[in-house]
Structures are given as structure tokens and as C-alpha cells.
């Protein structure tokens, strides 16, 4: 076996790369092949430099499950800024709220919820960048919607209960699959196999009629090779905002085969969601009048969506130092949201109604998403090389139906479509990344990626305008870094990464056709001993053609973006954990940043004005997280969790009306585990009191402008502004019990 695969000694490695490159050229074209040939050639030099080191069976020291995400994750000594959360850490607050809320206390993270209680439509921002720019993968499979590039956590009900671990990489991070990471990448690993048969029943209840019911079962390893496991969950909440209910039904099923060198995982998971719309927000006056009111009054102003995922993963060890991973995925999504509109013009609905008619419409999405990932890993001592390819293809139909009208046009039938369009997107990427020793205390990191995207649309859009796009993008995304290990407890790192990203569907609709480019420089210091963990880093992210949120929303509540030209984000992040004694520890993080558009132009009062440097929207200059953890008795944990988010602008023109005030919120969390002698292996009692000091705060909103004629103005035009706000819940609680057997 070794004679077959240990081919990285100069001559044989060069022959291998030439043959591999030649074969690939015939399949993916000259441009893509040239990139791969150069990449693998560079990494073969690193491999050859390590050839004389002692051979050891390094792949066998890793858990087979973790190999599934090796291609997108980084290790503790990598020159990539990152944070990890384990299953144990996630479970302490997993009482029904969405994954972004469970990540709220990670560095530079800001979360928000449309319904105000952390259930349903929630979102996450990292370093001021919105969720469409956070690359999300599940077992290495892209999760972001290919068209909008967003991640809809409402379609992953109770997914935290099936998550083994997650890693959040801030900045560009390591090469990953799917939409380019433009502020962060988040990868989730689903449940590992269990050696022993087990069962779990979990129930929680709380404010706003929030409740979660979960059942998990595992056969354990049968005949030392097979395991079948599953989870079924239901989450419901009325929401903090009036009638902003969320109803989620989800499942997770997994079959595993394993032996010493093989892991095969076949899994399927899915979710059916129904949520009442709450994205309209409140004006400042409405916020003062009643912060829980909802402007929508139609009983069925709801979002309804079904999504099912099917994944197959095969990891194989090939000898002492090689392993391969193959991942396949199919995702089916379909759903609609329903809207009631009054006094509408016939032209707005393709003349299916009469003028001044009331109408109820459903706007549909029907999509299919296929993914193939393949990775090859070589590990020997301090050398690790991972090379891989990923291909995904997406097709989606967008159409709208009239399901009722007070005055339908003649010859109109219920469910006639007033618009209909389709889209296809293909995304092919290939990468090679290597970690290798340059000197006794210095480790190098090289990561080269090529990404090739095509996007096509045809048909009529929801505004009844022809929407035809045929775009092609080719990106080269290099990343390099060094880690200097000063001693056993202290290390320094530096890295540079470049990322490119195509516009999303809404950007194309707005006339944006150019890609964005991000250059990310990171400098960090890590200090870890038995009592103290300290991570610190400086970053400078400078952009060309960055698409920043304008603050406005489109007619379905999605944020609108505009190109800001040159811009940057400069910041300092500190992340520390101190173990004062066995019974008490503290975990804290601090993020300070300056986020600026350079020479920003906008139209005010009918004239284009250069405002100079302005603040980038939704980018607070200070974010602090803190956890005080107290263990007064065995198996009892009490935690005070605090979050401070500084003031931020909802637009890019530094208008005072667009400013969101800073807020400081504190939560209390407890966990107590009982160990009964009979029936149950353990009983875990959990509680969470959110916002214990009853802070009335707003974490998100929207801002826009409009022009109107004004004879008193020198230009004859005056610009006015409007704002909307999403109030978050005041003091509320969740209590739960988990029975394990």
C-alpha cells in the first residue's frame, strides 16, 4: 500500500500531477486545469521538503467523523481566526431557540430575530457583515441558498439537537464549498456515531407559549459496524411580536457503517415551517405606542416552506497516510408566502384583476440543489495536504398566483400565474491547501482555490419586468499564512487571504453585474495554559466594489444592497477564558472596529453629494460578550451571560435618524444533571431567563429615503427619510428537562 500511495518524492509526484492534470483538462477545460496544475505543483514542493521525516500513521489518530469536515475546518494552530462550539456547550442553552441565537456570545457576532424571541426568522452578522456573506456548510455541503446567498435558519428547526460541533471562522477563512465567505464561514458537523444504544426525550416550555419537544434514538453499533439513529422535533412559539408565531416540524435520520478504515454515513433531514410575517417592523411612533404590535392584520399572512436534504458521505483510509472523502447531496425546497393587498391596480397583477381590487396572492419558490464534493488528504508528521473539488448545480422556479380577488378579470381562474420565471446556477471549485513545517518553530500554510460560476435567469419577475441574466465568473482565491510557536503556551500567526464573490439575484435585478473583491490581513497571538486561554487578533479587511446594505427592504423583506466602491473594516478582537478555581471561570470577548466607506456618494435633495468617509451600515464599533460560570455543586452550573452591542447606523450616509442605539442585555442560564439508579441514565434540568433586567431594545431595523417636489428648495427637490425597527423581547424564560436512557 505504501509503495502505491507514498508518491510525493519529487520525480514520482511530478509524474502523478502531470497525469492528473492532463486527465482533468479534458473534463473541465484548460483554464481550470492550469490552475489545478499550478496549485498541486506548488504543494508538491512542500511535500518533497518533508519527505525525509519519520513516517507515522497520522490519519488513524483522528476521529472518522471529523474527517468529513477536515477540508473546510482549521486546527487550533492554524493562522486562521476561528472559534469552536462543542455539542456539550450548545446543549446547555438548547431550549428551542435557533442556532444563530445559540452563537450569540461568540466574538464579533450580533444576532437578531424578526419575531423578537429567537425562534423563527433569525439572522446573524459577523464583523458587521450580514448573513448572505457568511458561508454555511453542513458536513462540508453548502447550505446557503445559491441565488440569494442567504442561510434560512427557520428551515433547520432544532438542528442544534443534531449538531456534534460547529466552527466559526472570521474573515475570509479557509477555502470552503459554495458561496464565497466574505466576512465569516460557519461549518456544522452533524451527530457522530454512538457505540451504545441510547434514547433521549427532551421537552421545554416558556414565555410566549414557546415549546420544544424532541425525541432521539440510537441503536448503538450493531455487530460493531452499523448504527441507525434519528430525531423528531416540534417547536412552536407565539413570538414576542403580536401573532408572529412560528410552527416548525423537523426530522433527522442517519445510518452509519464503520470499520477501522471506512466510514459511510447516509442521512436525511428536513423541516416544514409555517411562520406569521413580522418583517414589516414598526415606526418610531408605533414602537413608543406598543412595541409588540404587528402591522399585518390578515389572518394568513404567512410564510410556508418545506425543505428536505439527502446526504451520503464516504470516508476511506488508504494506507497509513492517505484518506479520501466523497460527499453527495440533494436538497428539495418548495414553498410560498401569502399576502393580502388592497385597492390594487390591474397592471400590477398582469391584468388578472380589475383596477382597485383587493387581492390575495401566493409567491412561490420551487427549487432543486445537487452537490458533489471529493477530497484527498495526505498526512505525515507536520505535513498535511488536502486537495478537493466541489460541484453544485441549482435550478429554481419563481412564480406568483392569484388565489382570490374581490374583482377578478373576465376569464381569470383561481391560481392563474401573474408572473413566472426560472433560474439555474452552476458552481465549480477546486482547491489545494497545505500545512507544513518551515523551521523548528515555524509552520506554513498555503491554500489556493479556483471557483467558476455561471448564473442564468429567464422569464418575468414579480414586478412584471423581463429578467434575463447570463453571467459567468472565474475567481482565483489565494490564502497564505505563518504560525510561530514561541513555546508550549504561546504562538503568533499572520495570514493574508483574498476572496471574490458574485452578485446575488437581487443585485442582478438592481443592475449590479461586477463581482466584489476582499483582501483580508490577520495578525494574531494565542496564549493557552492550564488556567488561561487568550486569543487576540488584528484584522484589516479592504474591499473593492463591496455590496453594502442600503438599509432598505424589497417587497418581500429582503435587504437591498448597493456598491460602495472602496471600503474597509479594521478591528481588534480579544477572546479569553480564565479558570479562577474549580468552581468558577470567566469567558469574555471584545471586538473593536472601524468600518468605513471611502468617498461615499449619494443623492440628497436632488444632487449627488460626496460625503467622504462614512460608516458602513449595521457595523457597530464595539461588541462585547461575557459569561460568568459558577459550579456550586457537582453537576450544577449557573451562568450569567452578558452582551453589549454599540450603536450602529442602518444606512451608509451617517444620518442620525438611521441610528440604532447601543444595548446591553443579560441572560441567566442553569443546568443540573441528576443520576438516577434506575430507568434513566441521567435527567438534565435546564433553564434560561433572557434579558433578566427587562431591557427594551432594538437589534435591527431598516432605513430609506424618498424625494419629493419642494419649491422652497434650491434644487426643487427635498429628500425625506423613513425608518423601521424590530423590537426584541423583554424578560422571558425557557425551562426544560431531558431524559436520557
N, C-alpha and C positions, 0 to 999 in steps of 0.2 A: 504493500500500500504506500509506504513512504517513497519508494522509488517512482511510483506513479505520480504523486502529488507534490513532492518537495522539489519544485521546478524553478525556484526563484534565484538560482545561482547563475547570474549573468547570461551565458550563452543559451541555456535551455529556456530561461524566462523570456529572452528576446524572441526566440522561435515561437514560443507559445503565444506571445502578444501579437506577433505578426499574423499568425494563423487565425487567431480570434478576431483581430481587426479586419482581416480580409473577408472572413465569413460574414461579419456584421455589416460590412459595407454593402454587400449585395442586398441586405434586408432593409436597412434604414437610411441609405443614401450616403453620399460622400461627405457632406458637412458633418453629420452626426458621428460618422465613423472616425473622421480625422480627430475630432475632439476626444473620443474614447482612446484612440491610439496614443495621443499625446499624454493623456491622463495616466494610463496604465504604464506607459514608458517612464514617466516621472516617478511613479510609485515603485517601479521595479528597481530603480536606483536605490531607494530607501531600503527595499527588501534585500538587495545584494549586500548593502553595507552591514546588514545584521546577520549574514549567513554563517559566520564563524562562531556565533554564540551558542551556548549549550541548549540542546533540544529538550523541551518538556511538553507534556500533554496538557497544554493550557486550556483547550476548549472544554475538557472534562471538568474543570473547576467551576464552570458556570452552570446555572440552572437552565434547563432546556427551555422553560417558558420565557425567560428573559432574553434568549437569543432572538425571539420573534421581533423584538423592538431594538435590537442592537444597532441596526442600520440607521435609526433615527434618533437614538439616545446618545448621551455622552456620559463618561465616567467622572468620578469625583475629582480627578486630577486634570481634566480637560481644560483647555483655555477658552471654554465657553461658559458664560454666566448662566447659572441654572439653579432651580430649586426642585426638590422631590417631596412627594407626599405618599406615605405608605397606606395600605389598607387599614391598619390599626388607627392611624391618625385620622383618616377620612371617616371611619365608623363612629368616632366619638360624637360627631355633630350631624350624623346622617339620620335626620328625623323627617325627611320629606322635601327639604329644600334642594334646589338644583346645584349641579356641580360648580358653576361659577361662584355661587354663594359660599360653598364649602372651601373655595380657594381664596376667599376674600382677604385673608391675613398673610398672603404671600407678598414679597416685596414688589412695589410699583403696581400693584393690582387695585383696580377700582371696579366695583360691581354695582349693578342696578337692576330693578325689577319693575316691569310695567304695572303689575297689579299691586306692588308695594310690599309683598310678604315673602319674596324669594321663591315663589312657586309659579311656574308657567313660563311666560316670556321674560327670561333673564338674559343679561349680557355682561361681558367682561371687557375691560380696557387694560392694556399693559403699556406702561411708559407713555400714556396718552393716546396710543393707537387703538382704534376700535376693533370689534370682533371680526370684521371682514378681513383684517390683516393679521390675525392670529391663526397660523396654520394648525389645524387639529387633525390628528391621526388616531385611529383605534387599531391596535395591533399592527401598526405600520400602514394601515389602509386609510387613504384620505377620507375625511368626514365633511369638510367644508363643501357647501353647495357650489358646484363648478361655475354656475352663472353669476349668482350674487356674491359668491366667495364668503358668505356668512356661515356661521355654525348655529343651528337652531336647537338649543338645549331642550326646548319643550318636546322635541321628538325623541328624547333619551330619558324618559321617565324612570326614576330610581336607578339610573345606570351606575350611580355610586356604589350600590349594593353588589354590583358585579365587576367592580374595578379592583384589581390587585395593587396597582400603583400608578402614579402619574408623574410626569416630569414636565416642568415649565421652563423652557429656555428663553431668556430675554435677549432682545436684539435680533440679529439675523439668525444666530444659532447655527447648528449643523445642517447639512443638506437633508432635506426631508422629501416626502412624496406629496403631490398635489399642489395647491395654490402656494405661491411663494410666501415665506414668512417675512413680514415687513414690520415687525415690532416684537413678535414673540412666536414661538411654536409650542404646542401642547400635545404631548403624546400620552395615550392611555393604554395600559395593558390590562386585559380582562382576566378573570379569575384563573389562578393556577390550578393544576390538578390536585386532588386530595388523596392521600394514602388511605385514609379511613372513611368509612361510611358516616354520614352526618346529616343532620336536618336542622332547620332554623325557622322559627316563626317570629316575626317582628311586627309590632303594632305601635303606632304613635298617634297622639291626638293633641290638638292645641287650638290656639286662637283662630278666629275667622273660620271655624268649622274645618280646620285643616286636619287631615288624617292620612296616614300611610299604612298599608297592610302588605306585608311581604312574606312569601313562603319560599325557602330554598331547600333543595335536597341534593345529595350526592351519594352515589353507590360506593364511593371509595374505589380503589383499584381492584378490579376483578381479575383473578388469575395473574396478578402482578403486572397487568398490561392495559386493561381497559377501565375507563371511568365514564359514567354518564351523570351529568349534573344539570340543574335547572333552577330558574327563579321565575316567580309570577308576582306582579305587584300592581297595586292600585293606589293612586294618590289623588286626593281631592282637596280643594280649598276654595272658599268663597272669595278670597282675596281681601286685602285691606281696602282697595278701591271698591265702591259700590258695584255689586253684580259682576265684578271682574273674576268670575270663577274659572277654575282650571280642573279638568277631569282627564286623568291620564291612566291608561291601562297598558302595561308593558310586560314583556317576557324576555327570558334569556335561557337558551338551551345549548348544551355543549357535550360533545362526545370526544373522548381522547383515547389515542393509542400511544403507548410509550414502551421503549426498551432502552438499553444502555446508550444507543446511538440514534434513536429515532423518536421524534415527537410529531404526531399528527393530530391536529385539532380541527374539528368541524363544528361550527357554531352558527346559530341564528339568533338574532334578537330583533325586537321591533316594538312599536308603540302606536297606540291610537290616541290622539289628543283632541279635546274639544275645549276651547277657551273663549270666554267672552272678551270682546275687544276693549282694550284700555289704552291704546296708543295715542288717543287724541289729546290726552293731557288736560291741564287746567290753566286758565289765565291767572294772572296775579290776583285779580279780584275774586275769582272763583276759589282760589287757594285760601284766601282770607275768610271767605264766606263759609265754606265747608270743604275741607281738604280731602274728604273721602268721596265726593260726588263724582259721577261719571256722566259726561255729556251725551253719551249714547243712550237711547231710550227704547229702541226697537228690541223686542224680546229675543230675537235670534240673530243679533249682530255678533256672529261667532266665527271663529276660525276652526276648521275641521281638517285634520290631516292624518294619513296613515303611512307609516314607513316601516319597511322590513328589510333587514340586512342578512346576507348569507355569506359566510366566510369559510375558507378552507386554507389551513396552514400546514406546511410540511417542512420540518427541520430535520436535517440529516447530518451526522458527523461522519466525515470521510477521513479516517486515519486520525493521527494524533493532533494535527494542527489545522485541519480544514473542516469547514461546515458550510452547508447550503441551506437556504430558506426560500420557499416558494409560497406566495400568498395570492389567493384568488378571492374576488368579491363580486357580488351582485346586490345592488340596492334598488328596491322598488318604492317609489313615493307617489302618492296621489292624494289630492285634497282640494279644498276650496274655502274661501271665506265669503260670507253672505253679508250684503249691505242693503239697507233701506234708504232710498233717496226720494226727496220730494221736489215737485214742481220742476221737473227736468225737461230740457229741450230734446226734441226727437232726434236731432242731429248727433247728440251725444251717445245715442244707442243705435246707430245705423238705421234710424227710422223704423225701428220695431215698435215704438210707442208714438202716441200723439204728443204734440207740444204741451207743456205744463202738466204732464202726467206724473203721478207717483209711481215708483218702480222698485222692485226687489231683484237684485242681481246676485249671481254667484260667479266668482272669478276663480278659475281652476288652474292647477298645475298637475301634469301627469308626466312623470319622468322615470328614466332608467339610467343606471350608472354601473359600469363594469370596470374592474380593476385587475391588473396582473402585476405583481411585484416579484422580482427574483434577485437574491443576494448571494454572494460568495464571500466567505470570511476566511482569512488566514491569520493564525495567531502563533507566535513563537517568542517566548520571553517577553521583552518590552515592545516587540513589533506586532502591530495589528493592522491588517489591510482589509477593508470592506469595500467591495465593488457591487454595484447593482443597477438594475433597470426597473423602471416603473412605467406602465402604460395604462391610461384610463380613458374611457370614452363615455360621453353623456349625450342623451337625447331628451328633449323636454318639449311638451306641448303647453302653450299658454292660450286659454280661451275663456270667454265670458258668456254667460247665459242669462237671459231674462226669464225669471221664473214666475213673475207676477207684474202686472201693470194695471193701474186704475183706468187707463185708456190705451189699450193695445191698438196698434195699427191694423188695418184690414189684412187678412191672410197671414197673420202672425200666429205662431204656435208657441205655447209654453216650452221653454228650454231651447228656443232658437238662439243661435250664437250671434252676438253683435260684434265680436272680434275673434280672430283665430290666427295664431302664429306658431312657429316651431323654431327650435334651435338645436344645434349639435356642437359639441366641443370635444376635441381630442388633445390629450396632454401626454407627451412622451418625455421622460427624463432619464438620464444615466449619470452615474457618479462613481468616483473612487475617493476614498478617504483613508488616510494612513496616520497612525501614531507610532513614533519611533524615537529611539534614543539618539541624541546628537553628542552628548557627553555624559559623564557620570551623573550630573545633577540636572541636565537639560533634556527635555523631551520636546520633540517637534510634532506638529500637527498640520497636515495638508488635506484639503477637501475641495475637490473640483467637480462641478456639476454643469451639465448642459441640459437645457429644458426647451422644448419645442411645442408650441401651442397653436392650434387652429380653432377658430370660432366662426360659426356661420348662423345667420338667422334669416327667416323669410316670413312673410305674412303681414298681418295687420296688428298693430299694438293696441293696448287698451284705450289710448287716446284717438284711435281710428286713423292713425297715420301709418303708412307703409314703413316697416322696419326691416331693412335689408343690410346685413353685415357680412363681410367676408374678410376676416383678418388673420394674419399669420405673424407669429413672433418666434424669434430664436434668441435664447439667453445663455450667456456664459456667467456662472456664479462661482468665483473662486473664494476660498477661505484658507487662511494660514494662521498659525499661532505657535507660541513657545511657552513652556512651563518650566520654571526654575525652582527645583525643590531645595530650599535652603537647608532644611534638616527634617526630622521626622514630624515636626508640628507646623512648619511654616513653608509656604510656597508662594511664588509670584507667577502671574501669567500675563500675556499680551496677545491680542489677536486682531486680525483685520478680516472683514467679510464684505462681500459685495452681493447685492440681491437686485433682481429685476422682476417686475410684476406687470401683467397686462391689465387693462381696464376691465371692470365688470359690466354686466348687462346694462345697468342704469347709466354708467359712464358713457357707454357707446350711444345710448339714447340721447344723452345730453351733448353729443358731438365730440367727446374725447376719444382720440384714436391712438395717442402716443403712450408708450409704457413709462412707468416710474422706475427710477434707479436710486438705490440706497447704498451708501458706504458706511460701514459700522466699525469703529475702532474701540476696543475694550482693553482696559488695564486693570488688573485685579491682584489682591493679596488675600490669601486664606491662612487662617491660624486655627488648628484643631489640636486640643489635648483632652485629657480626661474630664476636665471641668468646663472648658471654654471652647465654643465654636464661633469663629468670626469670619465672615466673608465680606469683603469690601471691593468695590469696583467703580471705576470712572468710565463713562462711555461718551462717545461723540458720534451721533448718527446724522449724517448730512445727505440731503436728498436733492434730486433733480426731478421736477415735474411731480412732486408729491401731491397726491389727491387727498385733500383735507376736507373734513366735514364742514359744510357751509352753516350748519345749524338747522337748515330747513328739512322738511319731510316731504316725500311724494304722496300720492293719493292712496297708498297702502301702508303708510307709516314707515317706509324705509328711508334712512338718511340720504340726503343728496350731497354729492361731493363736487369739488372744483379743483383745478390745477393751481397750485400756489407758486409754481416756479421753483426757485431755490429756497431751501428751508433747512432747519437743523433742530436736533434735540441733544442737549448737553446735560449730563447728570452724574450724580454720585449716589450709589446705593450701598447701604450698610445692613448686614443681616447677622444677628448674633444670638447665641443661646448660652446661658450660664447656669451651671448646676451648683447652687449655693450649698445644698446639702441633700441628703436622700429624699427629704420631704418637700423640697421647694426648688423650682427652677424658673427661669425667665427666658422667653424668646421674644426678640424685638427686631424690627426692621425700620429703616428710614430711607426715603428716596427724596432727593432734592434735584430739581431740574429747571432748565431754562429751555423753552420750546418756542421757536420764532420762525415766522415767515419773513423772508427778506424782500424789502422794497415791494410791499403788497399793494396792488392796485384794486380799486373798487369804484363803483359808480355811486355818487352821493349828490342829490339834488340836480340830477341830470348831467353831471360832469364826472369824468374819470379822474380820480384823485389818487396820488401815491401817498400812502400812509407811512412809508418807511418800514421799519421792522415792527411787526405786530405779533401778539400771542397766538399760537395755534389753538384752535378750538378744542375744548374738552381735554385740556392738558394742565392739570394742577401742578404747581411748582413744588408742593410738598405733600407727601403721602407717608403716613406712619402706621405701623401695625405693632401690637404688643400683646403678649399672653403671659399672665402670671399663673403658674400651675402649682397647686398645693396638694400634697398626698398625706392627709392626716391619719389615715389608716390603710392597712393592706387592701388593695383592690378598690380604693376610693380615690377619685380625682376630682378636684374643684378647680375651675379655671375662670379667670376674668380676662375677657378678650376685648381689646380696645382698637378702634380705627379712627384715624384723623385724616381727612382729605381737605386740602386747601382750596381756596376759591379758584374758580375756573370760568373762562368765557365760553359761551355756547356758539359764538361766531368768531370770525377772524379779523374783525375791524376794531376790537377793543371798545366796543360800545357798552356803556355802563348798564344799559337795560338787559344786556345779554349775560350778565354775570351771575353765576351760581355761588351762593355763599358757602363758606367752609362749613364742615360739620365734624362733630366728634361724638362717636357712638360707642357704647359699651354693652357687651353681652356677657351673660353668666352661663357656664356650662358645667354639668356634673355627670359623672359616670361611676356606678357602683356595681361590682360583679359579685354575685353570690355563687357558692359552690355547693349545691345540694348533694346529698349522698345517693339519692335515688332519682330515677326518671330522667332528669335533665343533667347534662354535663355542666352547664352554667346558666345563670339568669343574669342578664345585664340590664340595669335600670339606668336610663339616661334622661337628662333634662336640659333644656335650653331656654333661657329668658333673654330675648333680644331687646336691645335698646332699653336697658334697665332704668335709665334716667329720663325716659319719656321725651327724648329729643324730637322735635318736629323739624324734619329736614327734607331736603330735595336733593337727589343724587343725579338727576338727569333732566333734560328738557329739550326745547327747540327754540330757534330764533330765526327770524327772517325779515325781509324788507319789502316795501312796495312804494311805487312812485305815484303821485297824483298831481294834477294841474294846480298851480298856485300862482295867481297873477302878482302876488306880492314878492315872489322870489325872483332874483335876478335872472335865473335861467327859465323861469316859468314852470319849474318842476320842484316839488319838495318830496323828500324821501321820508317815509314813515316806517315804523318797526313794530313787530309783534313778537310775543314770547309765549311759550307754553311750558308747564312744569309737571314732573312726575313725583308726587309725594310718596315718601316711604313710610312704612308702618311705625307707629309709636310702640310703646311697650307691649310685647306679645310673648307667648310662651309655647313650647312644644315639650311633651312628655312621652317617653316611650319605654317599652320593655321588649327585650329579645330573649327568646327561649331557645337554647342550643342543646341538641341531643345527638 
